Amino acid sequence: MWDTASKTRGTRRLGCCLLAAAFLRPVPVRAAGSTGELLERLGREAQVFWERVSGVTCTESLVQTKLGLKGKVLAERKSEYDYLVLMQLAGGQFSLEESRIERAVKTRGGEASFLVTNGFAVLMLIFHPHYQGSYEFREAPGARRSIEFTHLPGHRSPSALVLKGREYPLEWRGAAEIDPESGNIARIRAELKSPMEEIGLLRLEAVIDYARVAFSGLDSGYWLPRTAVIDAATKRQTWRNVHRFDNYRRFSVETEIRTASR
């Protein structure tokens, strides 16, 4: 059984999580020329994203599907949550905490081992300056500008899978597509560099779409996650999870610290 390394309220059965690992100080990025300039801009975008996503809440709709041979649906679970993600950086330690308050749930096909996927909505943080040094980047040819990334062996990963209390870093490769008008990341496709046969994980793929979300009083709006589709497979089981995020609302939290007089 896999367990999640992030703190999530809700069902925990079979799962993997993103952005639960610590990191060291930033290291030089392996890119030059226009690619280096693009990475610098995407790094700034990731920092802004980090601040903004921690200041919104939304409704998350999740469909968890267990599949059989030829894609046949064996079991399905549909749920809806009030969703909030909080990210913190303190003392060189980066942490992600997701809060899910269940609003509705419906299961078809009886009891099954569903895949639990946490944190994939913020996969963009691969481009955060604190994580860029763990990847090799290059611009991909094509009509639409995109940048490919590959995890470097021996470097820290921003994500991990936890099995029986042990963390297994996830080594990603993939590409991010850039929106031609805004210059923001519009889609990220990622997959494991190689199967993790020692724990039976043969395939793990993720596709995350981002889009501009309008808020009253903000002309530019925020670029935030819209969908995250996760596929995973072992020798005996296959799963697909589809996360949808909508009804975004902004909020603010104020903290006041007082020192008592003696």
Sequence and secondary structure as in RCSB ss.txt:
>XXXX:A:sequence
MWDTASKTRGTRRLGCCLLAAAFLRPVPVRAAGSTGELLERLGREAQVFWERVSGVTCTESLVQTKLGLKGKVLA
ERKSEYDYLVLMQLAGGQFSLEESRIERAVKTRGGEASFLVTNGFAVLMLIFHPHYQGSYEFREAPGARRSIEFT
HLPGHRSPSALVLKGREYPLEWRGAAEIDPESGNIARIRAELKSPMEEIGLLRLEAVIDYARVAFSGLDSGYWLP
RTAVIDAATKRQTWRNVHRFDNYRRFSVETEIRTASR
>XXXX:A:secstr
 EE SSB SS  SEEEEES     S    B  HHHHHHHHHHHHHHHHHHHHHTTEEEEEEEEEEEE GGG EEE
EEEEEEEEEEEEEEETTEEEEEEEEEEEEEEEESSS   EEEESGGGGGGGGSHHHHTTEEEEEE SSS EEEEE
E TTS  SEEEEETTEEEE  EEEEEEE TTT SEEEEEEEESS BGGGTB EEEEEEEEEEEEETTEEEEEEEE
EEEEEEEE SS EEEEEEEEEEEEE            
